[in-house]
Amino acid sequence: MDTIVGRVRHIRKFYKLNQQMFSKAINISQGRLSEIEKNICKPSAETLISLSQTFNVNLNWLLLGKGREIREE
């Protein structure tokens, strides 16, 4: 989990979601998620915010790998 790609994949697998279910939850196509997980493209700011809000993930952890994984309210 040294990269954003690894952290995105980690969240998806933690919730035991396939790419189709996960991508639907964060409002992107399954194809775009596949490209993100293969490091072909980077997730947009909107995608990262959606992921953070939907799965209660700390953006600082998601972007930089620093801090706690779960957002503190």
All heavy atoms as a GROMACS GRO file, in nm:
protein
  596
    1MET      N    1   0.082  -0.120   0.000
    1MET     CA    2   0.000   0.000   0.000
    1MET      C    3   0.086   0.126   0.000
    1MET      O    4   0.059   0.219   0.070
    1MET     CB    5  -0.093   0.000   0.120
    1MET     CG    6  -0.204  -0.099   0.114
    1MET     SD    7  -0.322  -0.079   0.246
    1MET     CE    8  -0.219  -0.103   0.389
    2ASP      N    9   0.189   0.125  -0.080
    2ASP     CA   10   0.279   0.239  -0.086
    2ASP      C   11   0.231   0.348  -0.179
    2ASP      O   12   0.292   0.455  -0.185
    2ASP     CB   13   0.419   0.194  -0.130
    2ASP     CG   14   0.485   0.103  -0.028
    2ASP    OD1   15   0.445   0.106   0.090
    2ASP    OD2   16   0.577   0.030  -0.066
    3THR      N   17   0.125   0.324  -0.254
    3THR     CA   18   0.076   0.420  -0.352
    3THR      C   19  -0.074   0.439  -0.338
    3THR      O   20  -0.142   0.359  -0.274
    3THR     CB   21   0.105   0.370  -0.496
    3THR    OG1   22   0.030   0.251  -0.518
    3THR    CG2   23   0.254   0.343  -0.517
    4ILE      N   24  -0.123   0.544  -0.403
    4ILE     CA   25  -0.269   0.565  -0.406
    4ILE      C   26  -0.337   0.442  -0.466
    4ILE      O   27  -0.439   0.396  -0.415
    4ILE     CB   28  -0.305   0.691  -0.487
    4ILE    CG1   29  -0.257   0.816  -0.415
    4ILE    CG2   30  -0.455   0.698  -0.511
    4ILE    CD1   31  -0.275   0.944  -0.494
    5VAL      N   32  -0.279   0.389  -0.572
    5VAL     CA   33  -0.334   0.271  -0.638
    5VAL      C   34  -0.349   0.156  -0.539
    5VAL      O   35  -0.454   0.093  -0.530
    5VAL     CB   36  -0.244   0.229  -0.757
    5VAL    CG1   37  -0.285   0.095  -0.812
    5VAL    CG2   38  -0.245   0.335  -0.864
    6GLY      N   39  -0.246   0.131  -0.463
    6GLY     CA   40  -0.250   0.023  -0.364
    6GLY      C   41  -0.352   0.049  -0.256
    6GLY      O   42  -0.421  -0.044  -0.211
    7ARG      N   43  -0.366   0.175  -0.216
    7ARG     CA   44  -0.463   0.208  -0.111
    7ARG      C   45  -0.606   0.197  -0.163
    7ARG      O   46  -0.694   0.152  -0.090
    7ARG     CB   47  -0.430   0.345  -0.052
    7ARG     CG   48  -0.300   0.341   0.031
    7ARG     CD   49  -0.270   0.472   0.102
    7ARG     NE   50  -0.221   0.576   0.015
    7ARG     CZ   51  -0.093   0.590  -0.022
    7ARG    NH1   52  -0.001   0.505   0.019
    7ARG    NH2   53  -0.057   0.690  -0.101
    8VAL      N   54  -0.629   0.237  -0.288
    8VAL     CA   55  -0.763   0.222  -0.347
    8VAL      C   56  -0.799   0.074  -0.352
    8VAL      O   57  -0.908   0.033  -0.311
    8VAL     CB   58  -0.770   0.287  -0.488
    8VAL    CG1   59  -0.898   0.247  -0.560
    8VAL    CG2   60  -0.758   0.438  -0.479
    9ARG      N   61  -0.708  -0.008  -0.401
    9ARG     CA   62  -0.731  -0.153  -0.410
    9ARG      C   63  -0.754  -0.212  -0.270
    9ARG      O   64  -0.840  -0.297  -0.251
    9ARG     CB   65  -0.613  -0.222  -0.479
    9ARG     CG   66  -0.640  -0.369  -0.506
    9ARG     CD   67  -0.525  -0.437  -0.579
    9ARG     NE   68  -0.500  -0.376  -0.708
    9ARG     CZ   69  -0.383  -0.322  -0.744
    9ARG    NH1   70  -0.282  -0.319  -0.661
    9ARG    NH2   71  -0.368  -0.269  -0.863
   10HIS      N   72  -0.676  -0.165  -0.172
   10HIS     CA   73  -0.690  -0.212  -0.034
   10HIS      C   74  -0.832  -0.187   0.018
   10HIS      O   75  -0.893  -0.276   0.078
   10HIS     CB   76  -0.586  -0.144   0.055
   10HIS     CG   77  -0.612  -0.162   0.201
   10HIS    ND1   78  -0.583  -0.278   0.267
   10HIS    CD2   79  -0.665  -0.078   0.293
   10HIS    CE1   80  -0.617  -0.266   0.395
   10HIS    NE2   81  -0.667  -0.145   0.413
   11ILE      N   82  -0.884  -0.066  -0.005
   11ILE     CA   83  -1.019  -0.033   0.041
   11ILE      C   84  -1.121  -0.125  -0.025
   11ILE      O   85  -1.210  -0.179   0.039
   11ILE     CB   86  -1.052   0.115   0.013
   11ILE    CG1   87  -0.961   0.208   0.094
   11ILE    CG2   88  -1.199   0.145   0.042
   11ILE    CD1   89  -0.971   0.192   0.244
   12ARG      N   90  -1.108  -0.144  -0.156
   12ARG     CA   91  -1.202  -0.230  -0.227
   12ARG      C   92  -1.200  -0.372  -0.172
   12ARG      O   93  -1.304  -0.431  -0.145
   12ARG     CB   94  -1.169  -0.232  -0.378
   12ARG     CG   95  -1.266  -0.320  -0.456
   12ARG     CD   96  -1.242  -0.314  -0.604
   12ARG     NE   97  -1.116  -0.368  -0.649
   12ARG     CZ   98  -1.090  -0.498  -0.666
   12ARG    NH1   99  -1.181  -0.589  -0.639
   12ARG    NH2  100  -0.972  -0.536  -0.711
   13LYS      N  101  -1.081  -0.425  -0.151
   13LYS     CA  102  -1.070  -0.562  -0.102
   13LYS      C  103  -1.113  -0.573   0.044
   13LYS      O  104  -1.170  -0.674   0.086
   13LYS     CB  105  -0.929  -0.614  -0.123
   13LYS     CG  106  -0.901  -0.637  -0.270
   13LYS     CD  107  -0.767  -0.699  -0.294
   13LYS     CE  108  -0.752  -0.726  -0.444
   13LYS     NZ  109  -0.643  -0.816  -0.471
   14PHE      N  110  -1.086  -0.470   0.124
   14PHE     CA  111  -1.128  -0.468   0.264
   14PHE      C  112  -1.279  -0.486   0.274
   14PHE      O  113  -1.329  -0.558   0.360
   14PHE     CB  114  -1.084  -0.338   0.332
   14PHE     CG  115  -1.130  -0.327   0.474
   14PHE    CD1  116  -1.059  -0.389   0.576
   14PHE    CD2  117  -1.244  -0.255   0.506
   14PHE    CE1  118  -1.102  -0.379   0.708
   14PHE    CE2  119  -1.288  -0.245   0.637
   14PHE     CZ  120  -1.216  -0.308   0.738
   15TYR      N  121  -1.351  -0.419   0.186
   15TYR     CA  122  -1.497  -0.429   0.186
   15TYR      C  123  -1.549  -0.546   0.103
   15TYR      O  124  -1.670  -0.563   0.087
   15TYR     CB  125  -1.560  -0.298   0.137
   15TYR     CG  126  -1.555  -0.190   0.243
   15TYR    CD1  127  -1.456  -0.094   0.243
   15TYR    CD2  128  -1.649  -0.187   0.345
   15TYR    CE1  129  -1.450   0.003   0.342
   15TYR    CE2  130  -1.646  -0.091   0.444
   15TYR     CZ  131  -1.545   0.004   0.441
   15TYR     OH  132  -1.540   0.100   0.540
   16LYS      N  133  -1.457  -0.628   0.051
   16LYS     CA  134  -1.490  -0.748  -0.024
   16LYS      C  135  -1.583  -0.718  -0.143
   16LYS      O  136  -1.682  -0.788  -0.167
   16LYS     CB  137  -1.552  -0.854   0.067
   16LYS     CG  138  -1.456  -0.903   0.175
   16LYS     CD  139  -1.522  -1.003   0.265
   16LYS     CE  140  -1.428  -1.066   0.362
   16LYS     NZ  141  -1.372  -0.983   0.464
   17LEU      N  142  -1.548  -0.613  -0.217
   17LEU     CA  143  -1.626  -0.573  -0.332
   17LEU      C  144  -1.549  -0.604  -0.460
   17LEU      O  145  -1.428  -0.586  -0.465
   17LEU     CB  146  -1.657  -0.423  -0.328
   17LEU     CG  147  -1.740  -0.375  -0.208
   17LEU    CD1  148  -1.749  -0.224  -0.208
   17LEU    CD2  149  -1.879  -0.437  -0.212
   18ASN      N  150  -1.620  -0.649  -0.561
   18ASN     CA  151  -1.556  -0.663  -0.691
   18ASN      C  152  -1.547  -0.525  -0.755
   18ASN      O  153  -1.604  -0.427  -0.704
   18ASN     CB  154  -1.627  -0.765  -0.780
   18ASN     CG  155  -1.769  -0.726  -0.815
   18ASN    OD1  156  -1.803  -0.610  -0.827
   18ASN    ND2  157  -1.854  -0.827  -0.834
   19GLN      N  158  -1.477  -0.515  -0.866
   19GLN     CA  159  -1.459  -0.384  -0.930
   19GLN      C  160  -1.591  -0.321  -0.970
   19GLN      O  161  -1.608  -0.200  -0.957
   19GLN     CB  162  -1.367  -0.396  -1.051
   19GLN     CG  163  -1.222  -0.411  -1.015
   19GLN     CD  164  -1.132  -0.405  -1.137
   19GLN    OE1  165  -1.176  -0.421  -1.250
   19GLN    NE2  166  -1.004  -0.381  -1.113
   20GLN      N  167  -1.684  -0.401  -1.017
   20GLN     CA  168  -1.813  -0.347  -1.060
   20GLN      C  169  -1.889  -0.284  -0.944
   20GLN      O  170  -1.941  -0.173  -0.955
   20GLN     CB  171  -1.896  -0.455  -1.127
   20GLN     CG  172  -2.025  -0.404  -1.186
   20GLN     CD  173  -2.102  -0.511  -1.261
   20GLN    OE1  174  -2.065  -0.628  -1.259
   20GLN    NE2  175  -2.207  -0.472  -1.328
   21MET      N  176  -1.897  -0.353  -0.831
   21MET     CA  177  -1.970  -0.301  -0.715
   21MET      C  178  -1.901  -0.177  -0.658
   21MET      O  179  -1.966  -0.080  -0.622
   21MET     CB  180  -1.984  -0.409  -0.608
   21MET     CG  181  -2.074  -0.523  -0.649
   21MET     SD  182  -2.106  -0.644  -0.518
   21MET     CE  183  -1.944  -0.712  -0.489
   22PHE      N  184  -1.767  -0.183  -0.649
   22PHE     CA  185  -1.691  -0.072  -0.592
   22PHE      C  186  -1.702   0.051  -0.680
   22PHE      O  187  -1.725   0.162  -0.630
   22PHE     CB  188  -1.544  -0.114  -0.576
   22PHE     CG  189  -1.460  -0.017  -0.499
   22PHE    CD1  190  -1.470  -0.006  -0.362
   22PHE    CD2  191  -1.364   0.060  -0.565
   22PHE    CE1  192  -1.389   0.082  -0.291
   22PHE    CE2  193  -1.283   0.147  -0.496
   22PHE     CZ  194  -1.295   0.159  -0.359
   23SER      N  195  -1.687   0.033  -0.811
   23SER     CA  196  -1.693   0.148  -0.902
   23SER      C  197  -1.832   0.212  -0.900
   23SER      O  198  -1.844   0.335  -0.904
   23SER     CB  199  -1.654   0.106  -1.044
   23SER     OG  200  -1.743   0.010  -1.095
   24LYS      N  201  -1.935   0.132  -0.889
   24LYS     CA  202  -2.071   0.186  -0.880
   24LYS      C  203  -2.087   0.269  -0.752
   24LYS      O  204  -2.148   0.376  -0.754
   24LYS     CB  205  -2.174   0.073  -0.884
   24LYS     CG  206  -2.316   0.121  -0.890
   24LYS     CD  207  -2.414   0.007  -0.908
   24LYS     CE  208  -2.554   0.063  -0.918
   24LYS     NZ  209  -2.652  -0.042  -0.943
   25ALA      N  210  -2.030   0.221  -0.643
   25ALA     CA  211  -2.041   0.292  -0.515
   25ALA      C  212  -1.974   0.428  -0.519
   25ALA      O  213  -2.018   0.521  -0.451
   25ALA     CB  214  -1.981   0.207  -0.403
   26ILE      N  215  -1.866   0.442  -0.598
   26ILE     CA  216  -1.795   0.570  -0.603
   26ILE      C  217  -1.820   0.646  -0.735
   26ILE      O  218  -1.750   0.742  -0.767
   26ILE     CB  219  -1.644   0.554  -0.576
   26ILE    CG1  220  -1.577   0.461  -0.677
   26ILE    CG2  221  -1.621   0.506  -0.433
   26ILE    CD1  222  -1.425   0.454  -0.665
   27ASN      N  223  -1.921   0.601  -0.809
   27ASN     CA  224  -1.969   0.671  -0.928
   27ASN      C  225  -1.867   0.686  -1.041
   27ASN      O  226  -1.852   0.794  -1.099
   27ASN     CB  227  -2.026   0.809  -0.890
   27ASN     CG  228  -2.142   0.798  -0.795
   27ASN    OD1  229  -2.232   0.719  -0.818
   27ASN    ND2  230  -2.138   0.874  -0.689
   28ILE      N  231  -1.795   0.578  -1.069
   28ILE     CA  232  -1.709   0.574  -1.187
   28ILE      C  233  -1.737   0.442  -1.259
   28ILE      O  234  -1.800   0.352  -1.204
   28ILE     CB  235  -1.558   0.586  -1.153
   28ILE    CG1  236  -1.510   0.469  -1.066
   28ILE    CG2  237  -1.528   0.720  -1.089
   28ILE    CD1  238  -1.360   0.465  -1.045
   29SER      N  239  -1.691   0.432  -1.381
   29SER     CA  240  -1.712   0.308  -1.455
   29SER      C  241  -1.616   0.200  -1.406
   29SER      O  242  -1.509   0.230  -1.351
   29SER     CB  243  -1.691   0.331  -1.605
   29SER     OG  244  -1.555   0.355  -1.633
   30GLN      N  245  -1.654   0.076  -1.429
   30GLN     CA  246  -1.566  -0.036  -1.393
   30GLN      C  247  -1.437  -0.028  -1.473
   30GLN      O  248  -1.330  -0.057  -1.423
   30GLN     CB  249  -1.639  -0.169  -1.415
   30GLN     CG  250  -1.562  -0.290  -1.366
   30GLN     CD  251  -1.465  -0.345  -1.469
   30GLN    OE1  252  -1.492  -0.342  -1.590
   30GLN    NE2  253  -1.352  -0.394  -1.424
   31GLY      N  254  -1.447   0.015  -1.598
   31GLY     CA  255  -1.329   0.030  -1.681
   31GLY      C  256  -1.231   0.132  -1.626
   31GLY      O  257  -1.109   0.110  -1.625
   32ARG      N  258  -1.283   0.245  -1.576
   32ARG     CA  259  -1.197   0.348  -1.516
   32ARG      C  260  -1.130   0.294  -1.390
   32ARG      O  261  -1.012   0.315  -1.368
   32ARG     CB  262  -1.279   0.473  -1.486
   32ARG     CG  263  -1.203   0.580  -1.412
   32ARG     CD  264  -1.085   0.633  -1.490
   32ARG     NE  265  -1.133   0.731  -1.583
   32ARG     CZ  266  -1.062   0.777  -1.684
   32ARG    NH1  267  -0.940   0.736  -1.704
   32ARG    NH2  268  -1.112   0.865  -1.765
   33LEU      N  269  -1.206   0.221  -1.308
   33LEU     CA  270  -1.147   0.164  -1.187
   33LEU      C  271  -1.037   0.066  -1.225
   33LEU      O  272  -0.930   0.065  -1.163
   33LEU     CB  273  -1.253   0.094  -1.102
   33LEU     CG  274  -1.201   0.025  -0.976
   33LEU    CD1  275  -1.132   0.124  -0.882
   33LEU    CD2  276  -1.313  -0.048  -0.905
   34SER      N  277  -1.059  -0.014  -1.326
   34SER     CA  278  -0.957  -0.108  -1.371
   34SER      C  279  -0.831  -0.033  -1.414
   34SER      O  280  -0.719  -0.073  -1.378
   34SER     CB  281  -1.011  -0.191  -1.488
   34SER     OG  282  -0.911  -0.278  -1.537
   35GLU      N  283  -0.848   0.077  -1.487
   35GLU     CA  284  -0.732   0.158  -1.528
   35GLU      C  285  -0.659   0.216  -1.407
   35GLU      O  286  -0.537   0.222  -1.406
   35GLU     CB  287  -0.778   0.269  -1.622
   35GLU     CG  288  -0.822   0.219  -1.757
   35GLU     CD  289  -0.881   0.329  -1.844
   35GLU    OE1  290  -0.912   0.439  -1.793
   35GLU    OE2  291  -0.896   0.304  -1.965
   36ILE      N  292  -0.735   0.259  -1.306
   36ILE     CA  293  -0.673   0.313  -1.184
   36ILE      C  294  -0.593   0.204  -1.115
   36ILE      O  295  -0.478   0.224  -1.076
   36ILE     CB  296  -0.780   0.373  -1.090
   36ILE    CG1  297  -0.840   0.500  -1.152
   36ILE    CG2  298  -0.722   0.401  -0.952
   36ILE    CD1  299  -0.966   0.550  -1.082
   37GLU      N  300  -0.654   0.086  -1.099
   37GLU     CA  301  -0.586  -0.023  -1.028
   37GLU      C  302  -0.465  -0.077  -1.104
   37GLU      O  303  -0.375  -0.134  -1.044
   37GLU     CB  304  -0.685  -0.135  -0.995
   37GLU     CG  305  -0.783  -0.094  -0.886
   37GLU     CD  306  -0.859  -0.211  -0.827
   37GLU    OE1  307  -0.845  -0.326  -0.874
   37GLU    OE2  308  -0.935  -0.187  -0.731
   38LYS      N  309  -0.464  -0.060  -1.236
   38LYS     CA  310  -0.348  -0.102  -1.316
   38LYS      C  311  -0.246   0.011  -1.330
   38LYS      O  312  -0.146  -0.003  -1.398
   38LYS     CB  313  -0.393  -0.146  -1.455
   38LYS     CG  314  -0.471  -0.275  -1.454
   38LYS     CD  315  -0.520  -0.309  -1.594
   38LYS     CE  316  -0.604  -0.434  -1.594
   38LYS     NZ  317  -0.660  -0.462  -1.727
   39ASN      N  318  -0.274   0.125  -1.266
   39ASN     CA  319  -0.189   0.244  -1.269
   39ASN      C  320  -0.175   0.300  -1.411
   39ASN      O  321  -0.072   0.357  -1.446
   39ASN     CB  322  -0.053   0.215  -1.206
   39ASN     CG  323   0.011   0.341  -1.151
   39ASN    OD1  324  -0.056   0.439  -1.124
   39ASN    ND2  325   0.141   0.338  -1.135
   40ILE      N  326  -0.278   0.284  -1.491
   40ILE     CA  327  -0.281   0.342  -1.626
   40ILE      C  328  -0.320   0.489  -1.616
   40ILE      O  329  -0.271   0.572  -1.691
   40ILE     CB  330  -0.378   0.265  -1.717
   40ILE    CG1  331  -0.324   0.122  -1.739
   40ILE    CG2  332  -0.401   0.336  -1.849
   40ILE    CD1  333  -0.421   0.029  -1.807
   41CYS      N  334  -0.410   0.520  -1.522
   41CYS     CA  335  -0.449   0.659  -1.499
   41CYS      C  336  -0.463   0.680  -1.348
   41CYS      O  337  -0.472   0.586  -1.272
   41CYS     CB  338  -0.578   0.693  -1.572
   41CYS     SG  339  -0.724   0.611  -1.508
   42LYS      N  340  -0.461   0.805  -1.310
   42LYS     CA  341  -0.476   0.841  -1.169
   42LYS      C  342  -0.623   0.873  -1.139
   42LYS      O  343  -0.694   0.923  -1.226
   42LYS     CB  344  -0.391   0.964  -1.136
   42LYS     CG  345  -0.244   0.946  -1.164
   42LYS     CD  346  -0.184   0.849  -1.068
   42LYS     CE  347  -0.034   0.837  -1.093
   42LYS     NZ  348   0.019   0.712  -1.049
   43PRO      N  349  -0.667   0.847  -1.018
   43PRO     CA  350  -0.804   0.883  -0.983
   43PRO      C  351  -0.820   1.035  -0.977
   43PRO      O  352  -0.728   1.105  -0.935
   43PRO     CB  353  -0.825   0.819  -0.845
   43PRO     CG  354  -0.688   0.796  -0.792
   43PRO     CD  355  -0.597   0.781  -0.909
   44SER      N  356  -0.934   1.084  -1.019
   44SER     CA  357  -0.961   1.228  -1.013
   44SER      C  358  -0.986   1.269  -0.869
   44SER      O  359  -1.014   1.185  -0.781
   44SER     CB  360  -1.084   1.261  -1.097
   44SER     OG  361  -1.200   1.208  -1.037
   45ALA      N  362  -0.981   1.399  -0.846
   45ALA     CA  363  -1.012   1.452  -0.714
   45ALA      C  364  -1.155   1.413  -0.674
   45ALA      O  365  -1.180   1.374  -0.559
   45ALA     CB  366  -0.996   1.603  -0.712
   46GLU      N  367  -1.247   1.419  -0.769
   46GLU     CA  368  -1.386   1.382  -0.741
   46GLU      C  369  -1.399   1.237  -0.700
   46GLU      O  370  -1.475   1.203  -0.609
   46GLU     CB  371  -1.475   1.409  -0.864
   46GLU     CG  372  -1.492   1.556  -0.896
   46GLU     CD  373  -1.376   1.615  -0.978
   46GLU    OE1  374  -1.290   1.538  -1.027
   46GLU    OE2  375  -1.372   1.737  -0.992
   47THR      N  376  -1.323   1.150  -0.766
   47THR     CA  377  -1.324   1.007  -0.732
   47THR      C  378  -1.270   0.986  -0.592
   47THR      O  379  -1.327   0.910  -0.513
   47THR     CB  380  -1.243   0.926  -0.835
   47THR    OG1  381  -1.306   0.939  -0.962
   47THR    CG2  382  -1.234   0.780  -0.796
   48LEU      N  383  -1.160   1.052  -0.558
   48LEU     CA  384  -1.101   1.037  -0.425
   48LEU      C  385  -1.195   1.090  -0.316
   48LEU      O  386  -1.209   1.028  -0.210
   48LEU     CB  387  -0.966   1.108  -0.419
   48LEU     CG  388  -0.858   1.048  -0.508
   48LEU    CD1  389  -0.734   1.138  -0.509
   48LEU    CD2  390  -0.823   0.907  -0.466
   49ILE      N  391  -1.262   1.200  -0.343
   49ILE     CA  392  -1.357   1.255  -0.246
   49ILE      C  393  -1.475   1.160  -0.230
   49ILE      O  394  -1.518   1.133  -0.117
   49ILE     CB  395  -1.404   1.396  -0.288
   49ILE    CG1  396  -1.288   1.494  -0.273
   49ILE    CG2  397  -1.525   1.441  -0.208
   49ILE    CD1  398  -1.309   1.628  -0.339
   50SER      N  399  -1.525   1.106  -0.339
   50SER     CA  400  -1.635   1.010  -0.332
   50SER      C  401  -1.595   0.887  -0.252
   50SER      O  402  -1.671   0.839  -0.167
   50SER     CB  403  -1.679   0.971  -0.473
   50SER     OG  404  -1.784   0.878  -0.468
   51LEU      N  405  -1.476   0.836  -0.278
   51LEU     CA  406  -1.427   0.720  -0.205
   51LEU      C  407  -1.416   0.752  -0.056
   51LEU      O  408  -1.458   0.674   0.029
   51LEU     CB  409  -1.290   0.679  -0.261
   51LEU     CG  410  -1.239   0.542  -0.224
   51LEU    CD1  411  -1.140   0.493  -0.328
   51LEU    CD2  412  -1.176   0.538  -0.089
   52SER      N  413  -1.362   0.869  -0.025
   52SER     CA  414  -1.347   0.911   0.114
   52SER      C  415  -1.482   0.920   0.185
   52SER      O  416  -1.498   0.870   0.296
   52SER     CB  417  -1.276   1.046   0.120
   52SER     OG  418  -1.273   1.096   0.251
   53GLN      N  419  -1.579   0.981   0.119
   53GLN     CA  420  -1.710   0.998   0.181
   53GLN      C  421  -1.787   0.867   0.190
   53GLN      O  422  -1.850   0.838   0.292
   53GLN     CB  423  -1.790   1.102   0.103
   53GLN     CG  424  -1.734   1.241   0.115
   53GLN     CD  425  -1.804   1.342   0.027
   53GLN    OE1  426  -1.870   1.308  -0.070
   53GLN    NE2  427  -1.787   1.469   0.062
   54THR      N  428  -1.782   0.786   0.086
   54THR     CA  429  -1.859   0.662   0.082
   54THR      C  430  -1.806   0.559   0.181
   54THR      O  431  -1.883   0.490   0.248
   54THR     CB  432  -1.857   0.603  -0.060
   54THR    OG1  433  -1.910   0.700  -0.151
   54THR    CG2  434  -1.939   0.475  -0.068
   55PHE      N  435  -1.674   0.551   0.193
   55PHE     CA  436  -1.613   0.447   0.276
   55PHE      C  437  -1.544   0.502   0.401
   55PHE      O  438  -1.472   0.429   0.468
   55PHE     CB  439  -1.516   0.363   0.192
   55PHE     CG  440  -1.586   0.286   0.084
   55PHE    CD1  441  -1.587   0.331  -0.047
   55PHE    CD2  442  -1.656   0.170   0.114
   55PHE    CE1  443  -1.653   0.261  -0.147
   55PHE    CE2  444  -1.723   0.099   0.015
   55PHE     CZ  445  -1.722   0.145  -0.116
   56ASN      N  446  -1.570   0.630   0.433
   56ASN     CA  447  -1.516   0.693   0.554
   56ASN      C  448  -1.364   0.684   0.562
   56ASN      O  449  -1.307   0.654   0.666
   56ASN     CB  450  -1.581   0.632   0.679
   56ASN     CG  451  -1.563   0.720   0.801
   56ASN    OD1  452  -1.568   0.842   0.790
   56ASN    ND2  453  -1.541   0.659   0.915
   57VAL      N  454  -1.298   0.709   0.449
   57VAL     CA  455  -1.152   0.700   0.440
   57VAL      C  456  -1.091   0.838   0.455
   57VAL      O  457  -1.137   0.936   0.396
   57VAL     CB  458  -1.110   0.637   0.305
   57VAL    CG1  459  -0.960   0.638   0.288
   57VAL    CG2  460  -1.164   0.496   0.294
   58ASN      N  461  -0.985   0.847   0.533
   58ASN     CA  462  -0.910   0.970   0.554
   58ASN      C  463  -0.837   1.007   0.424
   58ASN      O  464  -0.756   0.929   0.374
   58ASN     CB  465  -0.811   0.946   0.668
   58ASN     CG  466  -0.721   1.063   0.698
   58ASN    OD1  467  -0.710   1.158   0.621
   58ASN    ND2  468  -0.653   1.054   0.811
   59LEU      N  469  -0.865   1.124   0.369
   59LEU     CA  470  -0.800   1.166   0.244
   59LEU      C  471  -0.649   1.177   0.258
   59LEU      O  472  -0.576   1.146   0.164
   59LEU     CB  473  -0.857   1.300   0.196
   59LEU     CG  474  -0.982   1.292   0.111
   59LEU    CD1  475  -1.035   1.432   0.081
   59LEU    CD2  476  -0.957   1.217  -0.017
   60ASN      N  477  -0.600   1.220   0.372
   60ASN     CA  478  -0.455   1.229   0.394
   60ASN      C  479  -0.391   1.091   0.382
   60ASN      O  480  -0.286   1.075   0.319
   60ASN     CB  481  -0.425   1.293   0.530
   60ASN     CG  482  -0.283   1.340   0.541
   60ASN    OD1  483  -0.228   1.396   0.448
   60ASN    ND2  484  -0.225   1.318   0.658
   61TRP      N  485  -0.456   0.991   0.439
   61TRP     CA  486  -0.405   0.854   0.427
   61TRP      C  487  -0.413   0.807   0.282
   61TRP      O  488  -0.320   0.749   0.229
   61TRP     CB  489  -0.483   0.759   0.517
   61TRP     CG  490  -0.442   0.616   0.499
   61TRP    CD1  491  -0.335   0.554   0.557
   61TRP    CD2  492  -0.505   0.519   0.415
   61TRP    NE1  493  -0.326   0.424   0.513
   61TRP    CE2  494  -0.430   0.400   0.425
   61TRP    CE3  495  -0.615   0.521   0.332
   61TRP    CZ2  496  -0.465   0.285   0.356
   61TRP    CZ3  497  -0.649   0.406   0.264
   61TRP    CH2  498  -0.573   0.289   0.276
   62LEU      N  499  -0.526   0.834   0.218
   62LEU     CA  500  -0.546   0.790   0.081
   62LEU      C  501  -0.443   0.851  -0.014
   62LEU      O  502  -0.384   0.782  -0.097
   62LEU     CB  503  -0.688   0.825   0.036
   62LEU     CG  504  -0.738   0.769  -0.096
   62LEU    CD1  505  -0.730   0.617  -0.097
   62LEU    CD2  506  -0.879   0.815  -0.122
   63LEU      N  507  -0.417   0.980   0.001
   63LEU     CA  508  -0.324   1.049  -0.088
   63LEU      C  509  -0.178   1.023  -0.054
   63LEU      O  510  -0.095   1.004  -0.142
   63LEU     CB  511  -0.350   1.200  -0.085
   63LEU     CG  512  -0.480   1.246  -0.148
   63LEU    CD1  513  -0.506   1.392  -0.113
   63LEU    CD2  514  -0.476   1.227  -0.298
   64LEU      N  515  -0.145   1.027   0.074
   64LEU     CA  516  -0.006   1.025   0.117
   64LEU      C  517   0.036   0.903   0.197
   64LEU      O  518   0.154   0.884   0.225
   64LEU     CB  519   0.024   1.150   0.200
   64LEU     CG  520  -0.009   1.284   0.133
   64LEU    CD1  521   0.005   1.397   0.233
   64LEU    CD2  522   0.078   1.305   0.011
   65GLY      N  523  -0.062   0.825   0.241
   65GLY     CA  524  -0.029   0.710   0.325
   65GLY      C  525   0.004   0.750   0.468
   65GLY      O  526   0.065   0.672   0.541
   66LYS      N  527  -0.036   0.870   0.507
   66LYS     CA  528  -0.004   0.920   0.641
   66LYS      C  529  -0.132   0.936   0.722
   66LYS      O  530  -0.238   0.968   0.667
   66LYS     CB  531   0.067   1.054   0.632
   66LYS     CG  532   0.200   1.043   0.560
   66LYS     CD  533   0.273   1.173   0.558
   66LYS     CE  534   0.392   1.159   0.466
   66LYS     NZ  535   0.516   1.162   0.529
   67GLY      N  536  -0.121   0.915   0.850
   67GLY     CA  537  -0.236   0.929   0.938
   67GLY      C  538  -0.316   0.799   0.942
   67GLY      O  539  -0.273   0.696   0.893
   68ARG      N  540  -0.431   0.811   1.001
   68ARG     CA  541  -0.519   0.695   1.017
   68ARG      C  542  -0.597   0.671   0.889
   68ARG      O  543  -0.634   0.764   0.818
   68ARG     CB  544  -0.614   0.719   1.132
   68ARG     CG  545  -0.542   0.736   1.266
   68ARG     CD  546  -0.640   0.758   1.375
   68ARG     NE  547  -0.726   0.639   1.382
   68ARG     CZ  548  -0.769   0.585   1.493
   68ARG    NH1  549  -0.738   0.637   1.606
   68ARG    NH2  550  -0.845   0.479   1.490
   69GLU      N  551  -0.624   0.545   0.863
   69GLU     CA  552  -0.700   0.507   0.742
   69GLU      C  553  -0.844   0.558   0.748
   69GLU      O  554  -0.897   0.605   0.649
   69GLU     CB  555  -0.699   0.355   0.729
   69GLU     CG  556  -0.768   0.303   0.609
   69GLU     CD  557  -0.757   0.152   0.597
   69GLU    OE1  558  -0.656   0.093   0.640
   69GLU    OE2  559  -0.849   0.093   0.542
   70ILE      N  560  -0.904   0.551   0.864
   70ILE     CA  561  -1.044   0.590   0.882
   70ILE      C  562  -1.052   0.738   0.922
   70ILE      O  563  -0.974   0.784   1.005
   70ILE     CB  564  -1.111   0.504   0.991
   70ILE    CG1  565  -1.100   0.355   0.953
   70ILE    CG2  566  -1.255   0.544   1.014
   70ILE    CD1  567  -1.167   0.317   0.822
   71ARG      N  568  -1.146   0.809   0.859
   71ARG     CA  569  -1.167   0.950   0.893
   71ARG      C  570  -1.220   0.960   1.034
   71ARG      O  571  -1.302   0.881   1.077
   71ARG     CB  572  -1.272   1.013   0.801
   71ARG     CG  573  -1.224   1.066   0.677
   71ARG     CD  574  -1.331   1.140   0.604
   71ARG     NE  575  -1.458   1.068   0.609
   71ARG     CZ  576  -1.573   1.113   0.563
   71ARG    NH1  577  -1.579   1.230   0.509
   71ARG    NH2  578  -1.681   1.042   0.570
   72GLU      N  579  -1.176   1.062   1.103
   72GLU     CA  580  -1.231   1.092   1.234
   72GLU      C  581  -1.330   1.206   1.218
   72GLU      O  582  -1.300   1.306   1.156
   72GLU     CB  583  -1.119   1.130   1.331
   72GLU     CG  584  -1.023   1.013   1.353
   72GLU     CD  585  -0.917   1.044   1.456
   72GLU    OE1  586  -0.940   1.134   1.541
   72GLU    OE2  587  -0.813   0.980   1.451
   73GLU      N  588  -1.447   1.186   1.269
   73GLU     CA  589  -1.554   1.286   1.252
   73GLU      C  590  -1.530   1.405   1.340
   73GLU      O  591  -1.473   1.408   1.439
   73GLU     CB  592  -1.690   1.222   1.285
   73GLU     CG  593  -1.721   1.105   1.195
   73GLU     CD  594  -1.740   1.143   1.049
   73GLU    OE1  595  -1.801   1.248   1.022
   73GLU    OE2  596  -1.695   1.068   0.963
   0.00000   0.00000   0.00000
